[in-house]
Each structure stands twice: as C-alpha cells, then as structure tokens.
Amino acid sequence: MFTAPRLVGTSGGAIMAALIIAGCGADASTSSSTSTAGATTGTTTNSVVAPAAALNITGGATKVDIDPATAMVLQQHGVSVAPVAPATAAMVNGTVEVTFPVTTGYAAIYPNSDLPYIRGSIAHSGGITFSGGGKSLTATDFVINPGVSSLTATAGGKGVPLLDLAGNKAIVSTDSAGVHINGVVASLSTTAADALNSTFGVSLFARGIKVGVASVTVAGTADPGGAAKAQVEQLSGQATSVLINAGTAQVLQQHGVSVAPVGPATASTSGGLTVMFPITSGYVAVYPKSSLPFIRGLITHSGGLTFSAGSKSLTVTDFVIDPGTSQLFATVAGSGAVVPLLDLHGDALTMSADPSGAIHIDNVTATLSSSAAGALNATFGVTLFTAGIAVGVASVVAVAATQ
C-alpha cells in the first residue's frame, strides 16, 4: 500500500478484456494478512489470489495530524486551513487533527508478497479550505486510493489528485471498532501544489511538502470473499450516463419540478434526456458471476444534479457508485452530508469492452432511494416522491488510469 516500485501489468484492451471474461470463475486460494505496509503504484492487476480479508465499508473516519512545521510556514505566509463540514478540527496533544468522516468504500487486504497489499477506494464527506489574501481554494469529498498511493478530491467541480500517500511504516490492525491503518504520511501532490500557487499567486507550494500523518479507521460488513479474476486499481476518465425515465420526467414537469446538471456534468436531449457525469477515480474488481456481488469496488464522479421548483432547490453532487451495495451516493450541497441517492438494479446488466480498452457496464436500472425521496419531499413541501420511482437506466464507460 501507498508507494513502492510499480508492478508490471497489462493495460488498455488487455486488462479490460480480462475484466469482461471474469465471469468464467476460478477456485480461490486464501492467504493471511500481515500488519506492516508496502505497495505499488501500478493501476491494473490480474489476480488469482483471494484477499485474506475484504470489507464493504459503511463508516469510519480518516484523521490527519497536520505537520507542525508545515502549519507554521502556512501561518507565516498568511494562509489558513479550515475544515469543511462535516469534517472537524481539534487540538490533540498540541497538534491540529482534522477528521473526515468515511461514507462508503471497499477495501481488500492481500499478502505483502502480492503488492499492492491494500486495494480499493475509501470515500469521505467534508473537506478543507485554504484561504489567504481574500482568495481561497476548497477541496472536498476525499477518496483514498490505496492501490495507487493517492488521495483524490473535488476542487473547482473536478476530480484532482490532492495528496500522495506513503505507507512504508504504516501499521494495519483490527479490533471491535473496525480496521485501522495508522502512520500513513501524506504529502502535497504536484497538481495540488500548482493549483495552490496559482490561486494565491505564490511559489510557496511544491510537491512533496509534508501535510501530515493520516490514520484511517473503517467499519463495515465482511466481503463474501473469493479471488477476483481482474482488477483496475484506479479508474480515470469517461463517464456514467443516465437516460432519464420519460414517464418520471413528465410527472416532474407537470408538478413544476425541473432537473438540471451541475457542471462538469452535462445533458443531452438526443434520443431522450441523458445526463452524463464524468468519472474521476475508483477501484473495480470483477468476480465470477456465481460469487455475488460479482462487481465490487467504488466509482467516483464529478458534477451533479439540481432539483428546482419555485424558489426552492436541492443540489446533490460528487456521485459515488458502490456496486457491492447496489447504491449511488451523493453529497448534499450546503450540509455536506453524503446520502444514498439511488438504488441500482443490475438484473439485466451487461458488460463489454471496446477496441480502445474502455469497459462498458450497461442496462443498470436506477430508482430513487427512500432517503432521497424524503429529502425531496421535505425540500419542496410535497408527497410526490417515493422510494422506488424509476429514475432511468444507467451506463458506465470507464478506463484505467495510466500512471
């Protein structure tokens, strides 16, 4: 996990083809995990080894103890750093500790000999704002990608790599509270350094500046296990598109409710109303179809949707597809809360790969979740929305990151 020599693997069409044929199945072997870290920065893996343990993540928190020297330099240059709710900050043993709630995710632990030995994606709510001289830059909705040693975030409506993660001395342990990963060193990425320098008109920020030491605690339900036939350790690019159900769109229109994309999401009316959400990151593992859920991981997006009626509106952004729980989560603008927006149904799901190597997941039916229905009714003072309303049919086109 988190920074070590890259493993050589297949890429492009070969890895995507491997994902497609993963439904054929194979016997899984088991292995035990260890409590010290090591990793790779590769983005694709064909694995015949079952993880020693895997977790469908439902909660937890990542805490970052801010490096005192870095905090002092920022203060001397008039740059302040503040949490974005529901993230919080507190002084702990003389050090500023920022806590980011974990919302969902997937993590699998492999033997040290099978790097990266921690794989998956861990999504968070909240974020941080850098401010100085009347200018600011906000990064939210953090996603830890342990297989490629990075933390990505949404900034300016786009997914960007914010931190590089090094787990050379990280320790993994378990107790009744869940799985703990301690001692991960977080440093500024090149992209983040450039963005901060541009925002504040300085040359203060550089790649490798130590931000702090992170500790991750996650809880959830045990994964069914088995060996994945293929994995993509980090997704990058392309989009999830949703063809909106015509009947539902008509009912919304009749009740004066409009739905509009939040950039960089876009909408097209060719062949019906389709909304497209760019994919920013994620992890996908495909298992034999006999080992449900046969698609596991996380797919994160930028952009979102705004529901409006009269003077009232509700905006949801930064969608996260969790195929293991068959849900799509979203961040509610204003509160920063992450809620299940859609329930996903893959009874008629199909998978394929195109000549460019992109993986296609089609025919996923999306319906409104009970949480989303309640929030929409409360916002607009109606009883129009109910769980199970057909929202549309979703299709995912994704590619592996090339690093």
Secondary structure as a PSIPRED ss2 file (coil, helix, strand):
# PSIPRED VFORMAT (PSIPRED V4.0)

   1 M C   1.000  0.000  0.000
   2 F C   1.000  0.000  0.000
   3 T C   1.000  0.000  0.000
   4 A C   1.000  0.000  0.000
   5 P C   1.000  0.000  0.000
   6 R C   1.000  0.000  0.000
   7 L C   1.000  0.000  0.000
   8 V C   1.000  0.000  0.000
   9 G C   1.000  0.000  0.000
  10 T C   1.000  0.000  0.000
  11 S C   1.000  0.000  0.000
  12 G H   0.000  1.000  0.000
  13 G H   0.000  1.000  0.000
  14 A H   0.000  1.000  0.000
  15 I H   0.000  1.000  0.000
  16 M H   0.000  1.000  0.000
  17 A H   0.000  1.000  0.000
  18 A H   0.000  1.000  0.000
  19 L H   0.000  1.000  0.000
  20 I H   0.000  1.000  0.000
  21 I H   0.000  1.000  0.000
  22 A H   0.000  1.000  0.000
  23 G H   0.000  1.000  0.000
  24 C H   0.000  1.000  0.000
  25 G C   1.000  0.000  0.000
  26 A C   1.000  0.000  0.000
  27 D C   1.000  0.000  0.000
  28 A C   1.000  0.000  0.000
  29 S E   0.000  0.000  1.000
  30 T C   1.000  0.000  0.000
  31 S C   1.000  0.000  0.000
  32 S C   1.000  0.000  0.000
  33 S C   1.000  0.000  0.000
  34 T C   1.000  0.000  0.000
  35 S C   1.000  0.000  0.000
  36 T E   0.000  0.000  1.000
  37 A C   1.000  0.000  0.000
  38 G C   1.000  0.000  0.000
  39 A C   1.000  0.000  0.000
  40 T C   1.000  0.000  0.000
  41 T C   1.000  0.000  0.000
  42 G C   1.000  0.000  0.000
  43 T C   1.000  0.000  0.000
  44 T E   0.000  0.000  1.000
  45 T E   0.000  0.000  1.000
  46 N C   1.000  0.000  0.000
  47 S C   1.000  0.000  0.000
  48 V C   1.000  0.000  0.000
  49 V E   0.000  0.000  1.000
  50 A C   1.000  0.000  0.000
  51 P C   1.000  0.000  0.000
  52 A C   1.000  0.000  0.000
  53 A E   0.000  0.000  1.000
  54 A E   0.000  0.000  1.000
  55 L E   0.000  0.000  1.000
  56 N E   0.000  0.000  1.000
  57 I E   0.000  0.000  1.000
  58 T E   0.000  0.000  1.000
  59 G E   0.000  0.000  1.000
  60 G E   0.000  0.000  1.000
  61 A E   0.000  0.000  1.000
  62 T E   0.000  0.000  1.000
  63 K E   0.000  0.000  1.000
  64 V E   0.000  0.000  1.000
  65 D E   0.000  0.000  1.000
  66 I E   0.000  0.000  1.000
  67 D C   1.000  0.000  0.000
  68 P H   0.000  1.000  0.000
  69 A H   0.000  1.000  0.000
  70 T H   0.000  1.000  0.000
  71 A H   0.000  1.000  0.000
  72 M H   0.000  1.000  0.000
  73 V H   0.000  1.000  0.000
  74 L H   0.000  1.000  0.000
  75 Q H   0.000  1.000  0.000
  76 Q H   0.000  1.000  0.000
  77 H C   1.000  0.000  0.000
  78 G C   1.000  0.000  0.000
  79 V C   1.000  0.000  0.000
  80 S E   0.000  0.000  1.000
  81 V E   0.000  0.000  1.000
  82 A E   0.000  0.000  1.000
  83 P E   0.000  0.000  1.000
  84 V E   0.000  0.000  1.000
  85 A C   1.000  0.000  0.000
  86 P C   1.000  0.000  0.000
  87 A C   1.000  0.000  0.000
  88 T E   0.000  0.000  1.000
  89 A E   0.000  0.000  1.000
  90 A E   0.000  0.000  1.000
  91 M E   0.000  0.000  1.000
  92 V E   0.000  0.000  1.000
  93 N C   1.000  0.000  0.000
  94 G C   1.000  0.000  0.000
  95 T E   0.000  0.000  1.000
  96 V E   0.000  0.000  1.000
  97 E E   0.000  0.000  1.000
  98 V E   0.000  0.000  1.000
  99 T E   0.000  0.000  1.000
 100 F E   0.000  0.000  1.000
 101 P E   0.000  0.000  1.000
 102 V E   0.000  0.000  1.000
 103 T E   0.000  0.000  1.000
 104 T E   0.000  0.000  1.000
 105 G E   0.000  0.000  1.000
 106 Y E   0.000  0.000  1.000
 107 A E   0.000  0.000  1.000
 108 A E   0.000  0.000  1.000
 109 I E   0.000  0.000  1.000
 110 Y C   1.000  0.000  0.000
 111 P C   1.000  0.000  0.000
 112 N C   1.000  0.000  0.000
 113 S C   1.000  0.000  0.000
 114 D C   1.000  0.000  0.000
 115 L C   1.000  0.000  0.000
 116 P C   1.000  0.000  0.000
 117 Y C   1.000  0.000  0.000
 118 I E   0.000  0.000  1.000
 119 R E   0.000  0.000  1.000
 120 G E   0.000  0.000  1.000
 121 S E   0.000  0.000  1.000
 122 I E   0.000  0.000  1.000
 123 A E   0.000  0.000  1.000
 124 H E   0.000  0.000  1.000
 125 S C   1.000  0.000  0.000
 126 G C   1.000  0.000  0.000
 127 G E   0.000  0.000  1.000
 128 I E   0.000  0.000  1.000
 129 T E   0.000  0.000  1.000
 130 F E   0.000  0.000  1.000
 131 S E   0.000  0.000  1.000
 132 G E   0.000  0.000  1.000
 133 G C   1.000  0.000  0.000
 134 G C   1.000  0.000  0.000
 135 K E   0.000  0.000  1.000
 136 S E   0.000  0.000  1.000
 137 L E   0.000  0.000  1.000
 138 T E   0.000  0.000  1.000
 139 A E   0.000  0.000  1.000
 140 T E   0.000  0.000  1.000
 141 D E   0.000  0.000  1.000
 142 F E   0.000  0.000  1.000
 143 V E   0.000  0.000  1.000
 144 I E   0.000  0.000  1.000
 145 N E   0.000  0.000  1.000
 146 P H   0.000  1.000  0.000
 147 G H   0.000  1.000  0.000
 148 V H   0.000  1.000  0.000
 149 S C   1.000  0.000  0.000
 150 S E   0.000  0.000  1.000
 151 L E   0.000  0.000  1.000
 152 T E   0.000  0.000  1.000
 153 A E   0.000  0.000  1.000
 154 T E   0.000  0.000  1.000
 155 A E   0.000  0.000  1.000
 156 G C   1.000  0.000  0.000
 157 G C   1.000  0.000  0.000
 158 K E   0.000  0.000  1.000
 159 G E   0.000  0.000  1.000
 160 V E   0.000  0.000  1.000
 161 P E   0.000  0.000  1.000
 162 L E   0.000  0.000  1.000
 163 L E   0.000  0.000  1.000
 164 D E   0.000  0.000  1.000
 165 L E   0.000  0.000  1.000
 166 A E   0.000  0.000  1.000
 167 G C   1.000  0.000  0.000
 168 N C   1.000  0.000  0.000
 169 K C   1.000  0.000  0.000
 170 A C   1.000  0.000  0.000
 171 I E   0.000  0.000  1.000
 172 V E   0.000  0.000  1.000
 173 S E   0.000  0.000  1.000
 174 T E   0.000  0.000  1.000
 175 D E   0.000  0.000  1.000
 176 S C   1.000  0.000  0.000
 177 A C   1.000  0.000  0.000
 178 G E   0.000  0.000  1.000
 179 V E   0.000  0.000  1.000
 180 H E   0.000  0.000  1.000
 181 I E   0.000  0.000  1.000
 182 N E   0.000  0.000  1.000
 183 G E   0.000  0.000  1.000
 184 V E   0.000  0.000  1.000
 185 V E   0.000  0.000  1.000
 186 A E   0.000  0.000  1.000
 187 S E   0.000  0.000  1.000
 188 L E   0.000  0.000  1.000
 189 S C   1.000  0.000  0.000
 190 T H   0.000  1.000  0.000
 191 T H   0.000  1.000  0.000
 192 A H   0.000  1.000  0.000
 193 A H   0.000  1.000  0.000
 194 D H   0.000  1.000  0.000
 195 A H   0.000  1.000  0.000
 196 L H   0.000  1.000  0.000
 197 N H   0.000  1.000  0.000
 198 S H   0.000  1.000  0.000
 199 T H   0.000  1.000  0.000
 200 F H   0.000  1.000  0.000
 201 G C   1.000  0.000  0.000
 202 V C   1.000  0.000  0.000
 203 S C   1.000  0.000  0.000
 204 L C   1.000  0.000  0.000
 205 F C   1.000  0.000  0.000
 206 A C   1.000  0.000  0.000
 207 R C   1.000  0.000  0.000
 208 G C   1.000  0.000  0.000
 209 I C   1.000  0.000  0.000
 210 K E   0.000  0.000  1.000
 211 V E   0.000  0.000  1.000
 212 G E   0.000  0.000  1.000
 213 V E   0.000  0.000  1.000
 214 A E   0.000  0.000  1.000
 215 S E   0.000  0.000  1.000
 216 V E   0.000  0.000  1.000
 217 T E   0.000  0.000  1.000
 218 V E   0.000  0.000  1.000
 219 A E   0.000  0.000  1.000
 220 G E   0.000  0.000  1.000
 221 T E   0.000  0.000  1.000
 222 A E   0.000  0.000  1.000
 223 D C   1.000  0.000  0.000
 224 P C   1.000  0.000  0.000
 225 G C   1.000  0.000  0.000
 226 G C   1.000  0.000  0.000
 227 A C   1.000  0.000  0.000
 228 A C   1.000  0.000  0.000
 229 K C   1.000  0.000  0.000
 230 A E   0.000  0.000  1.000
 231 Q E   0.000  0.000  1.000
 232 V E   0.000  0.000  1.000
 233 E C   1.000  0.000  0.000
 234 Q C   1.000  0.000  0.000
 235 L E   0.000  0.000  1.000
 236 S E   0.000  0.000  1.000
 237 G E   0.000  0.000  1.000
 238 Q E   0.000  0.000  1.000
 239 A E   0.000  0.000  1.000
 240 T E   0.000  0.000  1.000
 241 S E   0.000  0.000  1.000
 242 V E   0.000  0.000  1.000
 243 L E   0.000  0.000  1.000
 244 I E   0.000  0.000  1.000
 245 N C   1.000  0.000  0.000
 246 A H   0.000  1.000  0.000
 247 G H   0.000  1.000  0.000
 248 T H   0.000  1.000  0.000
 249 A H   0.000  1.000  0.000
 250 Q H   0.000  1.000  0.000
 251 V H   0.000  1.000  0.000
 252 L H   0.000  1.000  0.000
 253 Q H   0.000  1.000  0.000
 254 Q H   0.000  1.000  0.000
 255 H C   1.000  0.000  0.000
 256 G C   1.000  0.000  0.000
 257 V C   1.000  0.000  0.000
 258 S E   0.000  0.000  1.000
 259 V E   0.000  0.000  1.000
 260 A E   0.000  0.000  1.000
 261 P E   0.000  0.000  1.000
 262 V E   0.000  0.000  1.000
 263 G C   1.000  0.000  0.000
 264 P C   1.000  0.000  0.000
 265 A C   1.000  0.000  0.000
 266 T E   0.000  0.000  1.000
 267 A E   0.000  0.000  1.000
 268 S E   0.000  0.000  1.000
 269 T C   1.000  0.000  0.000
 270 S C   1.000  0.000  0.000
 271 G C   1.000  0.000  0.000
 272 G C   1.000  0.000  0.000
 273 L C   1.000  0.000  0.000
 274 T E   0.000  0.000  1.000
 275 V E   0.000  0.000  1.000
 276 M E   0.000  0.000  1.000
 277 F E   0.000  0.000  1.000
 278 P E   0.000  0.000  1.000
 279 I E   0.000  0.000  1.000
 280 T E   0.000  0.000  1.000
 281 S E   0.000  0.000  1.000
 282 G E   0.000  0.000  1.000
 283 Y E   0.000  0.000  1.000
 284 V E   0.000  0.000  1.000
 285 A E   0.000  0.000  1.000
 286 V E   0.000  0.000  1.000
 287 Y C   1.000  0.000  0.000
 288 P C   1.000  0.000  0.000
 289 K C   1.000  0.000  0.000
 290 S C   1.000  0.000  0.000
 291 S C   1.000  0.000  0.000
 292 L C   1.000  0.000  0.000
 293 P C   1.000  0.000  0.000
 294 F C   1.000  0.000  0.000
 295 I E   0.000  0.000  1.000
 296 R E   0.000  0.000  1.000
 297 G E   0.000  0.000  1.000
 298 L E   0.000  0.000  1.000
 299 I E   0.000  0.000  1.000
 300 T E   0.000  0.000  1.000
 301 H E   0.000  0.000  1.000
 302 S C   1.000  0.000  0.000
 303 G C   1.000  0.000  0.000
 304 G E   0.000  0.000  1.000
 305 L E   0.000  0.000  1.000
 306 T E   0.000  0.000  1.000
 307 F E   0.000  0.000  1.000
 308 S E   0.000  0.000  1.000
 309 A E   0.000  0.000  1.000
 310 G C   1.000  0.000  0.000
 311 S C   1.000  0.000  0.000
 312 K E   0.000  0.000  1.000
 313 S E   0.000  0.000  1.000
 314 L E   0.000  0.000  1.000
 315 T E   0.000  0.000  1.000
 316 V E   0.000  0.000  1.000
 317 T E   0.000  0.000  1.000
 318 D E   0.000  0.000  1.000
 319 F E   0.000  0.000  1.000
 320 V E   0.000  0.000  1.000
 321 I E   0.000  0.000  1.000
 322 D E   0.000  0.000  1.000
 323 P C   1.000  0.000  0.000
 324 G C   1.000  0.000  0.000
 325 T C   1.000  0.000  0.000
 326 S C   1.000  0.000  0.000
 327 Q E   0.000  0.000  1.000
 328 L E   0.000  0.000  1.000
 329 F E   0.000  0.000  1.000
 330 A E   0.000  0.000  1.000
 331 T E   0.000  0.000  1.000
 332 V E   0.000  0.000  1.000
 333 A C   1.000  0.000  0.000
 334 G C   1.000  0.000  0.000
 335 S C   1.000  0.000  0.000
 336 G C   1.000  0.000  0.000
 337 A C   1.000  0.000  0.000
 338 V E   0.000  0.000  1.000
 339 V E   0.000  0.000  1.000
 340 P E   0.000  0.000  1.000
 341 L E   0.000  0.000  1.000
 342 L E   0.000  0.000  1.000
 343 D E   0.000  0.000  1.000
 344 L E   0.000  0.000  1.000
 345 H E   0.000  0.000  1.000
 346 G C   1.000  0.000  0.000
 347 D C   1.000  0.000  0.000
 348 A C   1.000  0.000  0.000
 349 L C   1.000  0.000  0.000
 350 T E   0.000  0.000  1.000
 351 M E   0.000  0.000  1.000
 352 S E   0.000  0.000  1.000
 353 A E   0.000  0.000  1.000
 354 D C   1.000  0.000  0.000
 355 P C   1.000  0.000  0.000
 356 S C   1.000  0.000  0.000
 357 G C   1.000  0.000  0.000
 358 A C   1.000  0.000  0.000
 359 I E   0.000  0.000  1.000
 360 H E   0.000  0.000  1.000
 361 I E   0.000  0.000  1.000
 362 D E   0.000  0.000  1.000
 363 N E   0.000  0.000  1.000
 364 V E   0.000  0.000  1.000
 365 T E   0.000  0.000  1.000
 366 A E   0.000  0.000  1.000
 367 T E   0.000  0.000  1.000
 368 L E   0.000  0.000  1.000
 369 S C   1.000  0.000  0.000
 370 S H   0.000  1.000  0.000
 371 S H   0.000  1.000  0.000
 372 A H   0.000  1.000  0.000
 373 A H   0.000  1.000  0.000
 374 G H   0.000  1.000  0.000
 375 A H   0.000  1.000  0.000
 376 L H   0.000  1.000  0.000
 377 N H   0.000  1.000  0.000
 378 A H   0.000  1.000  0.000
 379 T H   0.000  1.000  0.000
 380 F H   0.000  1.000  0.000
 381 G C   1.000  0.000  0.000
 382 V C   1.000  0.000  0.000
 383 T C   1.000  0.000  0.000
 384 L C   1.000  0.000  0.000
 385 F C   1.000  0.000  0.000
 386 T C   1.000  0.000  0.000
 387 A C   1.000  0.000  0.000
 388 G C   1.000  0.000  0.000
 389 I C   1.000  0.000  0.000
 390 A E   0.000  0.000  1.000
 391 V E   0.000  0.000  1.000
 392 G E   0.000  0.000  1.000
 393 V E   0.000  0.000  1.000
 394 A E   0.000  0.000  1.000
 395 S E   0.000  0.000  1.000
 396 V E   0.000  0.000  1.000
 397 V E   0.000  0.000  1.000
 398 A E   0.000  0.000  1.000
 399 V E   0.000  0.000  1.000
 400 A E   0.000  0.000  1.000
 401 A C   1.000  0.000  0.000
 402 T C   1.000  0.000  0.000
 403 Q C   1.000  0.000  0.000
